[in-house]
Amino acid sequence: MALKLRIVLSEAPYRCLLEHLSKAAPAYQPLASAVHLQGSPTLGNQYVVNCDEDDAKSLLAAAEHGCPTAVQPIKAGLIARQARKERDR
């Protein structure tokens, strides 16, 4: 079973990715179905995207192309997944 990963995006990077990613792209569905967390005034709104590694890599490619503020949270999700894989060996 593929290990899922979690990417937490703030409002602007989330909206940017939605605009830059084609609805036909496999990574669009996990992005569109992200859980929206209403935030505090300090934290703002957050979106939690649950996806597999391939979807995360597609999101990362889209972010690197047009949504630079989304790059770091996506990389953080990929790194956390890798750390879990290493730990579970």
Sequence and secondary structure as in RCSB ss.txt:
>XXXX:A:sequence
MALKLRIVLSEAPYRCLLEHLSKAAPAYQPLASAVHLQGSPTLGNQYVVNCDEDDAKSLLAAAEHGCPTAVQPIK
AGLIARQARKERDR
>XXXX:A:secstr
    EEEEEEHHHHHHHHHHS TTSTTHHHHHT EEE   TTT  EEEEEE HHHHHHHHHHHHHH GGGHHHHH
HHHHHHHHHHHHT 
